């Protein structure tokens, strides 16, 4: 990633939580933050924090090798429909390849993305992991 520490810190809101835009006029929710509702165009919107839980709708398994991330292969990339109704793309972690299927309940978890070097800044962000039943 190679961000400077101040630049990464300024953008931390998007790395550590899922912020949605909710329209007060039509009631629809959209992923990403907007100043106007992407559905009806109203400027009467509010930013809400997602609960971070949802269901896997679709997924793919990537074996694409990158310089710093070979120990994390294969990567499972999924489209997750959050409980708020919006769909987001994210990486699935803490799940065996044989257990991945559509309909798996997942939640957003904080995980390591990368680091600059062995003694540099470590970057964290949200990924999705299966919900532990009974917890």
Phi, psi and omega in degrees: 000311176057044171277153169286156181301314179297322180294316178297318181295322179294331182263009188298332181303319181283345180269334189249355178203159179258114181257130180243160175254125178245128181275130178280345180274302184263348177082000182280154181244140180231147175276142188090164179262128180234152174271344175229149178295126179289350181264313184246349177086001181292145175267002179273075183237159175227151176267131180233148178271129178288151175288343176083008179252150179187196184229139177290124176265317179213160178205162173218156179249125183251131176250015182295124182271133173238162188301314186266348192244024184295333180288350181260011182274149354282157177258139177254114180255129186230152167264120184248126173270112180289161179300337179282352176104349181268157178253138178228158177255136179199167179271137175268135179229169176059036179217140178284146181303325181289342181267351182286126176201165177293140179098355178292131177282131182228163175221153179286133179228152179274125181221160179287133174267305183192181174215159182290317178194181183302335181241017183259193181293135176257129182261130177242156177193184184269136170228177181245137178231154178299144177288132178276119182290137178084004180262000000 
